[in-house]
Amino acid sequence: MTEASQIIADKGGTVKVAAALDLTPSTVSSWKKAKGGIPRWWLPHVQALPKAEPTAA
C-alpha cells in the first residue's frame, strides 16, 4: 500500500475524503496511483481531516 493510500484509508476512504474536500472520488482515487501521491497543495487539507472511527465488526 502506498503512503497516499494509507493516509486516505486512515481518513475514512476515498469517498469520505473526496466529500470533505469537495472533490470527485476519482480525483482522490488517482492520488493513490500517482507517482507523487497526494499533491503537496492538498496534503495539509487531507492531514487536517479527522481520523476515521473504527467500525464495529
C-alpha positions as CSV (number, residue, x, y, z in Angstrom):
1,M,0.0,0.0,0.0
2,T,1.4,3.4,-0.9
3,E,1.7,6.2,1.6
4,A,-1.1,8.1,-0.1
5,S,-3.4,5.0,0.1
6,Q,-2.7,4.6,3.8
7,I,-3.4,8.3,4.6
8,I,-6.6,8.2,2.6
9,A,-7.7,4.9,4.3
10,D,-6.9,6.4,7.7
11,K,-9.2,9.4,7.0
12,G,-12.1,7.1,6.0
13,G,-11.5,6.2,2.4
14,T,-11.8,7.7,-1.0
15,V,-15.4,8.8,-0.8
16,K,-15.2,10.4,2.6
17,V,-12.0,12.3,1.7
18,A,-13.5,13.5,-1.6
19,A,-16.7,14.7,0.1
20,A,-14.8,16.5,2.8
21,L,-12.6,18.3,0.3
22,D,-15.4,18.9,-2.3
23,L,-13.6,16.8,-4.9
24,T,-14.7,13.9,-7.0
25,P,-13.9,10.4,-5.8
26,S,-12.0,9.8,-9.0
27,T,-9.6,12.7,-8.2
28,V,-8.8,11.3,-4.7
29,S,-8.5,7.8,-6.1
30,S,-6.0,9.0,-8.7
31,W,-3.7,10.2,-5.9
32,K,-3.4,6.6,-4.6
33,K,-2.0,5.5,-8.0
34,A,0.0,8.7,-8.9
35,K,3.8,8.5,-8.6
36,G,3.8,11.7,-6.5
37,G,0.9,10.7,-4.3
38,I,-1.3,13.4,-2.8
39,P,-0.4,16.8,-4.4
40,R,1.6,19.0,-2.0
41,W,-1.1,21.7,-2.1
42,W,-3.8,19.2,-1.0
43,L,-1.7,17.3,1.6
44,P,-2.3,19.8,4.5
45,H,-6.0,19.7,3.9
46,V,-6.0,15.9,3.9
47,Q,-3.9,15.7,7.0
48,A,-6.2,18.1,8.8
49,L,-9.2,15.8,8.3
50,P,-10.1,13.8,11.4
51,K,-9.0,10.2,11.6
52,A,-11.8,7.7,10.7
53,E,-13.6,6.0,13.6
54,P,-13.1,2.2,13.6
55,T,-16.2,0.3,12.5
56,A,-17.7,-2.3,14.7
57,A,-17.5,-5.7,13.1
